[in-house]
């Protein structure tokens, strides 16, 4: 089994969603483990539960500290725990922009509404007052704007005719406990999902000038130039030509560069069947540690080698200014 993702969970109170995540993590096939439960309240009941389950804990009160200063203390504790993701589970503090930026795309939150409806507080009563037939909960990525990050998953919960805020909240909490562990598990393993990987490559390839996608022998490929005269500069390989790995195939500038890459990083690069002799190289995308800036750079380098001169000349002129 692949190495488990490491999570730090931030709480402010009883930590019921933290408990749901913690007990889900006890399953041998759960793809994450919890390295820290931290709080802005040393008296938070959830800390005792985590300690009873032998999870390291950390607490530091926020009173008397500027938001940025307290966030820096929490960030340091998270880093020392070895966590790769921050998961908010009833953390009742608005985080500073600096903290959010440090954990961009690696911090998740659960909110008791069907976002984008009812951001902020009092979500249950607001849904009832609006006459909604359903309420629910959403797991989303955290961004600087409150409850505004991309939604990863949602669960609807019916609003009953005699519901008040408390009764509705109790049922939504059950849904949260189901939704959060499943969504976190899916998110931390996304870099092993072929569809997700392909979407990342596609986004970066199609961002290049005059690029279009065309399948080649059943595999996605990207060409630059017109539909008739365009030339391939990249291919997506998934179990293609008998190769087990998921990879991106791009052109190198020479056989010497190809050899140098293979020698320098043999765990990342390999010689693709049928393409290697003509200077192409394969970059593995299924390690779970893909540097997507590097992938974008290799796509651009490969694109430059086959793009029409009128395009590369324009880029060269632009780069002089």
N, C-alpha and C positions, 0 to 999 in steps of 0.2 A: 504494500500500500504506500502511496506517496506520503511524504512528510506532511504532517498536519499543520494547518494555518494556526497562528497564535493570536489570541484575542485578549484585549483588555476591555473590561466592562465598567462603565461609569454609572453609578447610582446615587440617589439622594435619600431614598427611603427604604421601604420593605424589600424592594428588588424582586418582585414576582416574575418579571420577564427575565431578569438575571438568573433566577432559579430554573426557569424553563430552559434557558440556554445551557446552564450548568448540567442539568440532568440529561439533556440531549447529548451533551459531550461525553457522557459516560458510555455511550454505545461504541463498541469497537470500530464500527465503520463510519462514525462521525468524522468529517474531514477537518474539524477544528478542535483546538484545546484552549482552555482558559488559563492564562498566565497571571492574571491580576484582576481583582475587583477593587475599584477605587471610588472614593466618595469625597464630596465637599462637606460632609457631616460625619464626624467621628462616631456619633451615636446612631447612625443609620442601621436599622435592624438587619438589613441585607448583608451587612459585613459579618455579623455573627453566623449567619447561615453559610456564607462562603468559607469562613474559618472552620466551621464544623465539617465541611467537605474538603478540607486541606487545600483550599485555594488561597494563594498569597493575597493579602489585602493591604490597602494604603488609604489613609484619610488625612485631610488637611482642611481645617475650616477656612471659609472664604472671607469671613468678617474681618474688616480692617485692612484688607488687601485690595489693590486695584485689580480689575478683571484680568488684565494681561499678566500680572505678577502671579496670581493664583493659577491661571492656566499654564504658566511656565513650570510651576511646581508639579502639577498633574502630568504635564507632558514628559517631564524628566522621569517621573515614576513609571509611566507607560513604557518609555524607551528602555529603562533599566530592566523591565520585566521581559524584554525581548518580543513584545507584541508587534504584530504586523498590521493589525486592524484595531480600531476603536469602535466599540458598540455601545450606544447610549440606551440605557434601560431605566427610564424615569430619572434622568439626571436633570434636575431643575435649575440649571444655570444656562444662561445664554453664553455661548462660547465666543471668544474673541476671533476676529477675522484671521489673526496670525495663527492661532491654534488650528482653525479650520483649514487654512492653506497648507499647513504642515501635514494634515491627514486627508487631503483632498483625494477622493475616490477610494479612500480606505477607512471611512467613518460612516456608520449606518445609524439610523434612528427609527423608532416605531412611533407612530402618531395615531391617536384614536379618532380618526375620521377617514373618509374616502377623499383623500387629497385630489385635486386642489381645493375641495370644499373645507371650510372651517379650520383654517390655520389658527394656531394659538390655543387659548384655553376655552373651557366651557363647551366643548364640542358636542357632548351628548344632548344638552338642553337646546343648543342652537339647532341641531338636526330635528329634534321634536317640535320646536317652535316653528320651524320652516314647513312642517307637514310632510317631511320626507318619509317614504315607505321603507327605506333601508338606511342604515348607518354602516359603520365598519371601522377597519383599521388599515393603515398603509405603512409599509417599510420603504424608506427612501434614503438616498445618499444625502449627507449633510453638506450644505453650502452656506456661505455667509448670510444669505437671507433666510429668515426663520421659516422652517417647514416648506421650503421651496425647491429642494433638490429633486433630481430625477426619481420617480417612483419605480421601485423594483417589483413590488407585489402588493396585492390588496385582498382583503376578505370582506364580503358583505355580510351584515347582520340585520335581520328583519327588525323593524320597529313595531312593537305590538300596540294595540289600541290603548291599553291601560299603562303603558310604560311611563315611568318617570326617569330622571337622569341616572339615579342609582341603579335601578333595575337594568336599564340599557347598558350601563357601564360594566355591570357584572358579566353580561353575556359577551360584550366586546372583549373583555379581558381574557375570556376563554379562547376567543379567536386569535388574540394576540399571541398567546402561549403556543398555539399551533403554527401560526404564520412565521413568527420571528426566527426560530431555530431552522426551519426549512429554508427560508430565504437567505439567511446568513450562510448556510451550508452550500447553497447553490452559488452564491456570489463569490465565496472564497475559492471555489473550484472552477470558476468561469474560464480561467486561462487554460483549462484542459478540455473545454468544450469546442469541438471543431467549428460549429456555427459561429460562436463568438469570435474565435480566432480569425475566421474568414472575414467577418464583418470588420475587424480591425484593419486587416490588410486592404480590403476593398476601399475603406474610407480613405486611407493614405494614398493608395494608387490612383484613385479617381480624382484626388485633389491636385494632381499634376496636370499641367496644361495639355489640352487636346488628347486626353486619354479616354479610352473606352474599353469595356470588358467584352471578351469573346472567349468562349470555351475552346479548348484545344485537347483533342482526344479525351473528352469528358471532364477535363479539369478546368477551373476558372483561370483565365489568363488576361493580361492587360497589355494593350497596344497603344502606341502614340502615333498620331497622324490620322489620315482619313480612313473611312471604313474599308476602302479598296486597297489603299497602299500602306496602311499602318503596319508598324513592326512591333513584335512582342518584346517587352522588356521585363516581364515578370510572369511567373506561374505559381499557382497554389497547388501544393502536392499533398494529398491525403490518401495514403495507401495506394499511391499511383505507381505504376510500373513495378509493383511488388515491394515497394519500400514501406516499412512499417510506420515511420514517423510522419508527423505533420510538419511541413516545411514550406518556406518561400524560396523559389528559384529565381535568381537574378544574375545578370551578366557581370563578370569582372572585367577590369580594363586589360588584363593580359593573363597568360598562363602563369607568369611569375607571381602576379598578385594572388591568383587562385592558390598556388602552392603555398605561399606565405600565410594565407588565411587558414588553410587546412593544418599547417604545422603549428601556428600560434594558438588556435582554439579548436582542437579536434572534437570537443564535446558539443560545440555550437555549429560548426560547419562540416559538411561532408560533400563528396563528389556525387552528383546525381546521375543516375543511369540515363544513357542516351543523350545527355546534355553536357556532361563534364568535359568531354574532349574538345568541345567548341568554346570553352571558357566560362561556362555557367557554374554557379556554386549554389548549394542548398543551405539554407539557414534554418535550424530547428526552431519550431514555434510551440512545441508541446512540453517544454521543460518546466513551465510554471514561473519562469523568471525572465520572460521576454522583455528586452529593452526596446520599447516601441519607438523611441527616438532613433535608435540605431537602425531599426527596420525602415523608418521613413528615409533615413540618410542613404541606405543601400538602394532603396527604390529610386530615389532621385538620381543617384550615380548611374544606375542601370538605364534609367529613362534618358539621361543625357547622351548616352552612347548611341542611341538609335533615333532620337528625336530629330525632326527636320532642322537643318542648319538655321533657318529663319527664326526658329524658337530659341535655340541655344545662343545665337548671336544676340537676341534681345535680352536674354538673361545676363549674358556677359556684360553688355552695356549697362544694364540696371545695377549690376554689382559694383560698377566703378563709382557709383554715386552714393 
